[in-house]
Amino acid sequence: MRLPQIINSLLETDMYKFSMGQTIFHQFTSYKTTWTFKCRNKDVHFTDEMVEEIKEQVQAFCQLRFTEEELEYLDNITWIKGTYVDFLRLWQPRYEEFTITTDAPCGLAIDAAGTWLNTSMYEIPVLAIVNEVYFRMAYDYDVLLKQFKRRLDEKVRLLEEDTYRLSDFSEFGLRRRLSAEAQEMAVKAIAEVELPADSHFIGTSNVYLAKKFNLKPVGTMAHEWIMCTGQGNHKHNPAYSNWYALDWWVKEYGILNGTALTDAITTDCFLRDFQLTYATLFSGVRHDSGDPFEWGEKMIRHYESLGIDPKTKTLLFSDSLDFERADKIASYFAGRVKIAFGIGTYISNDTDVPALNIVMKTTKCNGMDVAKISDTPGKGMCKNPEYVEYLQRCISWRMENDR
């Protein structure tokens, strides 16, 4: 490798990989998935040297194992069960499940195929590797880091001066960070700020940094959970994906660890399944696409229609946030519902250079296409347009006929 090893611990992933991983281990061990990388930036190109470095970094990641200290840390999290910890004691990534080539418009193509238990755990470390390799090899990294430090210092100053009221907020930037060094610097700096009464730094989605700095590891579920549980069984009507996802989640966790993601197949379809039982059991819902103000109003009306006081529930916003945008959302909904934020790239990769817009998504489950149809056009990803049309027809039929 030309660069220092980027991923040095299997804890260096987002918390929801463990919450989903445990349910996969207990309930979906036979499921197999294919994951596909995509770079949405039109002006970004990965050189052959970058691709080779990414391969070598992924190989190094695949040599890692959980340490007993890391397993003890996970075992002390309330909702993690000993059976899953024992599985992780044996688990190791498999480089043989990756295909990494230059065969893509951006110069980098990555696919991973294998059991869902394995491949789900690859997404976040791979994206972190791709980001850091790109920014270290395409630019003068020292210059970028100085820009990052300057902007971080300004963020800290604004927080200290009570410029923003951010309610409860967490750092969600691992997958698109400038570097491991930059993310650690940002999390440490923000954790040390004495915040005013209306702002609370809750923690980070990066489990490694949460452990290192004694912060709360934050995260519940991602789109893959709804897509695979709802669309991976060929007997399921995919328009009911949310029902399957919520039902299996409650079987695993009961009332613990409950923030439901609403936009895997549109929020309107989600609300058909998010009725009294689930709306009561889940502590809140997460916004990841569409207009946040319209979404928030829709969720408040839905809770009220079920006779649930919205003030007892949390709306977690996590879509393209910065402090100013979060402050406006918090002010708008103040006193009506609990508010929380997951803020990513703005904290972990804020320089004079635009951040990469890269994703790695499930594109097949059990040999069948799967797709996300979010509340923002263009955020979905599927290799088969015919399947997307089929899924949209299923959703439309349900919305028009299943009342």
C-alpha positions as semicolon CSV with decimal commas, in nm:
position;residue;x (nm);y (nm);z (nm)
1;M;0,000;0,000;0,000
2;R;0,118;0,352;-0,077
3;L;-0,090;0,497;0,209
4;P;-0,111;0,402;0,578
5;Q;-0,381;0,145;0,653
6;I;-0,716;0,329;0,660
7;I;-0,944;0,086;0,846
8;N;-0,768;-0,050;1,154
9;S;-1,058;-0,190;1,356
10;L;-1,378;-0,378;1,268
11;L;-1,554;-0,137;1,506
12;E;-1,484;0,133;1,249
13;T;-1,829;0,115;1,096
14;D;-2,169;0,270;1,161
15;M;-2,367;0,149;1,460
16;Y;-2,666;0,041;1,255
17;K;-2,451;-0,228;1,094
18;F;-2,451;-0,406;1,430
19;S;-2,820;-0,353;1,503
20;M;-2,912;-0,485;1,159
21;G;-2,637;-0,746;1,175
22;Q;-2,781;-0,900;1,490
23;T;-3,127;-0,934;1,337
24;I;-2,974;-1,080;1,020
25;F;-2,779;-1,332;1,230
26;H;-3,086;-1,440;1,426
27;Q;-3,346;-1,432;1,149
28;F;-3,197;-1,413;0,797
29;T;-2,877;-1,619;0,794
30;S;-2,964;-1,780;0,459
31;Y;-3,018;-1,451;0,273
32;K;-2,762;-1,358;0,009
33;T;-2,707;-1,009;-0,128
34;T;-2,515;-0,822;-0,395
35;W;-2,387;-0,471;-0,324
36;T;-2,284;-0,221;-0,592
37;F;-2,075;0,096;-0,564
38;K;-2,176;0,414;-0,743
39;C;-2,014;0,756;-0,770
40;R;-2,278;1,020;-0,837
41;N;-2,024;1,299;-0,905
42;K;-2,004;1,351;-1,281
43;D;-1,663;1,520;-1,275
44;V;-1,476;1,267;-1,058
45;H;-1,237;1,007;-1,201
46;F;-1,044;0,739;-1,015
47;T;-0,703;0,667;-1,166
48;D;-0,559;0,318;-1,205
49;E;-0,324;0,394;-0,915
50;M;-0,619;0,485;-0,692
51;V;-0,805;0,166;-0,783
52;E;-0,499;-0,044;-0,703
53;E;-0,462;0,132;-0,367
54;I;-0,831;0,073;-0,291
55;K;-0,784;-0,298;-0,364
56;E;-0,490;-0,320;-0,128
57;Q;-0,670;-0,125;0,145
58;V;-0,972;-0,356;0,117
59;Q;-0,738;-0,657;0,139
60;A;-0,590;-0,511;0,459
61;F;-0,941;-0,455;0,600
62;C;-1,018;-0,821;0,529
63;Q;-0,730;-0,930;0,755
64;L;-0,888;-0,772;1,064
65;R;-1,061;-0,958;1,348
66;F;-1,251;-0,828;1,648
67;T;-1,040;-0,808;1,962
68;E;-1,170;-0,934;2,296
69;E;-1,172;-0,575;2,424
70;E;-1,393;-0,469;2,130
71;L;-1,626;-0,765;2,183
72;E;-1,658;-0,681;2,552
73;Y;-1,754;-0,327;2,455
74;L;-2,028;-0,453;2,222
75;D;-2,147;-0,705;2,479
76;N;-2,214;-0,421;2,725
77;I;-2,454;-0,246;2,487
78;T;-2,804;-0,310;2,623
79;W;-2,966;-0,459;2,314
80;I;-2,672;-0,664;2,183
81;K;-2,704;-1,032;2,269
82;G;-2,431;-1,276;2,364
83;T;-2,508;-1,510;2,074
84;Y;-2,430;-1,232;1,826
85;V;-2,111;-1,139;2,009
86;D;-2,001;-1,503;1,986
87;F;-2,064;-1,494;1,611
88;L;-1,856;-1,177;1,576
89;R;-1,574;-1,350;1,764
90;L;-1,549;-1,589;1,469
91;W;-1,629;-1,343;1,190
92;Q;-1,382;-1,208;0,934
93;P;-1,435;-1,017;0,607
94;R;-1,365;-1,216;0,288
95;Y;-1,178;-1,044;0,006
96;E;-1,292;-1,322;-0,228
97;E;-1,642;-1,171;-0,216
98;F;-1,526;-0,846;-0,376
99;T;-1,489;-0,757;-0,742
100;I;-1,296;-0,430;-0,784
101;T;-1,219;-0,306;-1,137
102;T;-1,184;0,009;-1,347
103;D;-1,492;-0,082;-1,553
104;A;-1,713;0,221;-1,477
105;P;-1,750;0,577;-1,612
106;C;-1,581;0,714;-1,298
107;G;-1,296;0,463;-1,329
108;L;-1,395;0,256;-1,025
109;A;-1,640;-0,036;-1,008
110;I;-1,697;-0,233;-0,687
111;D;-1,933;-0,523;-0,629
112;A;-1,959;-0,749;-0,327
113;A;-2,163;-1,069;-0,326
114;G;-2,219;-1,324;-0,051
115;T;-2,434;-1,383;0,254
116;W;-2,615;-1,076;0,384
117;L;-2,434;-1,139;0,716
118;N;-2,103;-1,071;0,544
119;T;-2,177;-0,820;0,273
120;S;-2,374;-0,581;0,493
121;M;-2,057;-0,527;0,696
122;Y;-1,854;-0,421;0,391
123;E;-2,042;-0,106;0,288
124;I;-1,918;0,153;0,538
125;P;-1,547;0,056;0,555
126;V;-1,529;0,036;0,175
127;L;-1,679;0,384;0,132
128;A;-1,442;0,523;0,395
129;I;-1,149;0,365;0,209
130;V;-1,261;0,503;-0,128
131;N;-1,299;0,853;0,014
132;E;-0,964;0,868;0,186
133;V;-0,773;0,717;-0,106
134;Y;-0,932;0,965;-0,344
135;F;-0,864;1,277;-0,139
136;R;-0,510;1,177;-0,044
137;M;-0,413;1,087;-0,402
138;A;-0,610;1,344;-0,607
139;Y;-0,516;1,649;-0,398
140;D;-0,252;1,782;-0,163
141;Y;-0,392;1,621;0,152
142;D;-0,204;1,853;0,388
143;V;-0,369;2,154;0,224
144;L;-0,714;1,992;0,252
145;L;-0,653;1,911;0,619
146;K;-0,561;2,274;0,692
147;Q;-0,884;2,385;0,526
148;F;-1,074;2,127;0,729
149;K;-0,915;2,244;1,055
150;R;-0,996;2,607;0,977
151;R;-1,361;2,526;0,912
152;L;-1,380;2,299;1,217
153;D;-1,245;2,578;1,437
154;E;-1,519;2,804;1,302
155;K;-1,785;2,543;1,378
156;V;-1,657;2,509;1,733
157;R;-1,662;2,887;1,776
158;L;-2,021;2,911;1,654
159;L;-2,126;2,633;1,891
160;E;-1,953;2,799;2,185
161;E;-2,117;3,132;2,104
162;D;-2,465;2,976;2,103
163;T;-2,522;3,072;1,740
164;Y;-2,727;2,761;1,673
165;R;-2,986;2,567;1,873
166;L;-2,934;2,209;1,758
167;S;-3,138;2,009;2,007
168;D;-2,992;1,655;2,019
169;F;-2,736;1,598;1,742
170;S;-2,490;1,326;1,648
171;E;-2,204;1,290;1,402
172;F;-2,290;1,061;1,106
173;G;-1,995;1,121;0,873
174;L;-1,791;0,801;0,854
175;R;-1,886;0,693;0,501
176;R;-1,795;1,026;0,340
177;R;-1,521;1,155;0,568
178;L;-1,209;1,328;0,443
179;S;-0,997;1,083;0,643
180;A;-0,992;0,889;0,968
181;E;-0,769;1,163;1,108
182;A;-1,017;1,436;1,016
183;Q;-1,322;1,257;1,154
184;E;-1,151;1,182;1,485
185;M;-1,037;1,544;1,511
186;A;-1,393;1,670;1,453
187;V;-1,565;1,429;1,693
188;K;-1,313;1,504;1,969
189;A;-1,342;1,881;1,919
190;I;-1,722;1,887;1,924
191;A;-1,741;1,649;2,220
192;E;-1,526;1,891;2,421
193;V;-1,741;2,199;2,350
194;E;-1,947;2,329;2,642
195;L;-2,278;2,359;2,463
196;P;-2,569;2,584;2,560
197;A;-2,884;2,435;2,712
198;D;-3,064;2,397;2,378
199;S;-2,792;2,186;2,210
200;H;-2,670;1,841;2,310
201;F;-2,399;1,641;2,133
202;I;-2,526;1,285;2,178
203;G;-2,255;1,082;2,008
204;T;-2,135;0,938;1,677
205;S;-2,236;0,661;1,441
206;N;-1,869;0,553;1,425
207;V;-1,853;0,277;1,688
208;Y;-1,473;0,290;1,708
209;L;-1,477;0,662;1,794
210;A;-1,771;0,619;2,031
211;K;-1,567;0,365;2,225
212;K;-1,251;0,576;2,213
213;F;-1,413;0,894;2,342
214;N;-1,677;0,734;2,567
215;L;-1,965;0,863;2,352
216;K;-2,295;0,699;2,262
217;P;-2,280;0,488;1,942
218;V;-2,585;0,601;1,742
219;G;-2,782;0,416;1,474
220;T;-3,077;0,185;1,420
221;M;-3,166;0,074;1,066
222;A;-3,081;0,155;0,704
223;H;-3,261;0,112;0,373
224;E;-3,104;-0,230;0,322
225;W;-3,312;-0,365;0,612
226;I;-3,644;-0,270;0,452
227;M;-3,533;-0,360;0,100
228;C;-3,405;-0,708;0,185
229;T;-3,665;-0,819;0,439
230;G;-3,946;-0,688;0,218
231;Q;-3,816;-0,768;-0,129
232;G;-3,574;-1,056;-0,074
233;N;-3,851;-1,313;-0,021
234;H;-3,996;-1,376;-0,367
235;K;-4,338;-1,453;-0,216
236;H;-4,374;-1,105;-0,065
237;N;-4,558;-0,816;-0,225
238;P;-4,282;-0,549;-0,215
239;A;-4,536;-0,274;-0,144
240;Y;-4,559;-0,424;0,206
241;S;-4,183;-0,409;0,264
242;N;-4,217;-0,178;0,562
243;W;-4,458;-0,410;0,741
244;Y;-4,216;-0,703;0,715
245;A;-3,923;-0,487;0,823
246;L;-4,102;-0,343;1,126
247;D;-4,244;-0,680;1,229
248;W;-3,907;-0,857;1,227
249;W;-3,744;-0,564;1,407
250;V;-3,996;-0,577;1,691
251;K;-3,948;-0,954;1,720
252;E;-3,577;-0,891;1,776
253;Y;-3,582;-0,581;1,994
254;G;-3,930;-0,523;2,136
255;I;-3,933;-0,162;2,250
256;L;-3,552;-0,127;2,242
257;N;-3,348;0,034;1,967
258;G;-3,647;0,169;1,781
259;T;-3,611;0,447;1,524
260;A;-3,789;0,353;1,202
261;L;-3,668;0,469;0,860
262;T;-3,960;0,598;0,654
263;D;-3,850;0,649;0,293
264;A;-3,735;0,314;0,152
265;I;-4,047;0,290;-0,068
266;T;-4,185;0,641;0,000
267;T;-4,306;0,778;0,331
268;D;-4,670;0,771;0,223
269;C;-4,650;0,394;0,173
270;F;-4,462;0,358;0,503
271;L;-4,745;0,526;0,692
272;R;-4,990;0,260;0,572
273;D;-4,797;0,012;0,787
274;F;-4,688;0,244;1,066
275;Q;-5,014;0,213;1,254
276;L;-5,090;0,219;1,627
277;T;-4,885;-0,081;1,742
278;Y;-4,564;0,010;1,559
279;A;-4,607;0,384;1,612
280;T;-4,635;0,315;1,985
281;L;-4,345;0,069;2,007
282;F;-4,095;0,272;1,803
283;S;-3,952;0,575;1,983
284;G;-3,941;0,777;1,662
285;V;-3,875;0,793;1,289
286;R;-3,586;0,904;1,066
287;H;-3,599;1,145;0,772
288;D;-3,353;1,080;0,488
289;S;-3,510;1,235;0,176
290;G;-3,771;1,486;0,065
291;D;-3,860;1,822;0,219
292;P;-3,790;1,795;0,595
293;F;-4,060;2,044;0,695
294;E;-4,332;1,873;0,493
295;W;-4,217;1,535;0,622
296;G;-4,219;1,654;0,982
297;E;-4,570;1,797;0,950
298;K;-4,686;1,470;0,794
299;M;-4,541;1,266;1,082
300;I;-4,696;1,491;1,347
301;R;-5,038;1,464;1,180
302;H;-4,998;1,086;1,161
303;Y;-4,917;1,053;1,531
304;E;-5,210;1,277;1,619
305;S;-5,445;1,071;1,399
306;L;-5,350;0,765;1,605
307;G;-5,409;0,942;1,935
308;I;-5,037;0,957;2,014
309;D;-4,892;1,278;2,156
310;P;-4,613;1,381;1,911
311;K;-4,421;1,532;2,204
312;T;-4,348;1,177;2,320
313;K;-4,184;1,085;1,988
314;T;-3,858;1,182;1,815
315;L;-3,813;1,300;1,457
316;L;-3,452;1,227;1,356
317;F;-3,332;1,426;1,054
318;S;-3,027;1,297;0,864
319;D;-3,042;1,428;0,507
320;S;-2,767;1,668;0,389
321;L;-2,759;1,874;0,706
322;D;-2,539;2,152;0,830
323;F;-2,574;2,349;1,154
324;E;-2,776;2,630;0,994
325;R;-3,026;2,394;0,833
326;A;-3,059;2,190;1,154
327;D;-3,116;2,510;1,353
328;K;-3,402;2,611;1,122
329;I;-3,566;2,268;1,151
330;A;-3,529;2,265;1,530
331;S;-3,678;2,615;1,557
332;Y;-3,969;2,527;1,326
333;F;-4,076;2,221;1,527
334;A;-3,988;2,353;1,874
335;G;-4,239;2,249;2,140
336;R;-4,435;2,022;1,906
337;V;-4,220;1,706;1,891
338;K;-3,878;1,586;2,005
339;I;-3,608;1,667;1,748
340;A;-3,272;1,504;1,678
341;F;-3,015;1,532;1,399
342;G;-2,754;1,309;1,239
343;I;-2,504;1,542;1,070
344;G;-2,249;1,380;0,839
345;T;-2,037;1,531;0,564
346;Y;-2,062;1,886;0,703
347;I;-1,872;1,767;1,011
348;S;-1,643;1,500;0,865
349;N;-1,548;1,637;0,519
350;D;-1,587;2,014;0,498
351;T;-1,306;2,165;0,287
352;D;-1,274;2,396;-0,014
353;V;-1,315;2,088;-0,237
354;P;-1,664;1,934;-0,289
355;A;-1,716;1,606;-0,105
356;L;-1,770;1,286;-0,297
357;N;-2,128;1,173;-0,340
358;I;-2,068;0,799;-0,331
359;V;-2,289;0,512;-0,221
360;M;-2,276;0,135;-0,199
361;K;-2,624;-0,017;-0,207
362;T;-2,790;-0,355;-0,216
363;T;-2,891;-0,428;-0,576
364;K;-2,991;-0,795;-0,537
365;C;-3,122;-1,012;-0,257
366;N;-3,155;-1,390;-0,302
367;G;-3,098;-1,346;-0,675
368;M;-3,383;-1,098;-0,712
369;D;-3,353;-0,727;-0,789
370;V;-3,425;-0,489;-0,503
371;A;-3,476;-0,115;-0,517
372;K;-3,528;0,195;-0,308
373;I;-3,786;0,454;-0,413
374;S;-3,722;0,747;-0,181
375;D;-3,899;1,079;-0,138
376;T;-3,631;1,249;-0,349
377;P;-3,607;1,151;-0,719
378;G;-3,263;1,018;-0,812
379;K;-3,164;0,879;-0,471
380;G;-3,269;0,526;-0,564
381;M;-3,036;0,271;-0,718
382;C;-3,124;-0,045;-0,909
383;K;-2,960;-0,223;-1,204
384;N;-3,295;-0,329;-1,353
385;P;-3,533;-0,048;-1,463
386;E;-3,809;-0,306;-1,521
387;Y;-3,800;-0,403;-1,153
388;V;-3,825;-0,037;-1,048
389;E;-4,133;0,000;-1,269
390;Y;-4,281;-0,316;-1,116
391;L;-4,215;-0,189;-0,763
392;Q;-4,370;0,148;-0,846
393;R;-4,679;-0,026;-0,986
394;C;-4,712;-0,235;-0,668
395;I;-4,687;0,076;-0,451
396;S;-4,935;0,268;-0,667
397;W;-5,185;-0,019;-0,660
398;R;-5,162;-0,042;-0,282
399;M;-5,197;0,332;-0,231
400;E;-5,508;0,338;-0,453
401;N;-5,678;0,017;-0,338
402;D;-5,556;-0,096;0,007
403;R;-5,725;0,148;0,244
